[in-house]
């Protein structure tokens, strides 16, 4: 199966933030609305991983984790 790291799903947001899936859906809708207002196309139920990480301070990106783990 193809593993896309460009977008983060509701399930992943729920796991990362330790919130319910309904709260995660609200977060995705809010972030996608912001992106649409900026002129970007969006996908329901998913949001750009990069934008999610920018908006949620303290959420470590996958790239940052790989660099940190490589140094250990």
Steps between C-alpha positions, in 0.01 A plus 500: 500500500618853420601696810457873434678733741382817323165496678404415856175318567239548771618179667861619511397840640298323765804290597751788491288747698328234714156636423179335379442439132212749501740768630749395231232544232436854632873574481521370142196704395647815658843455343352411160278809515807715569682342207201547267487868595866523395408349163618142554308188402422268790396139561220422746617300801867586441714808530849592391744353753727803461216744572382293797851504647529878445169569674555269798802620691695216657395234249821354367518435126590160359820647355605642837444159660715329235785749553477464878496118479795496257709693752441244776 
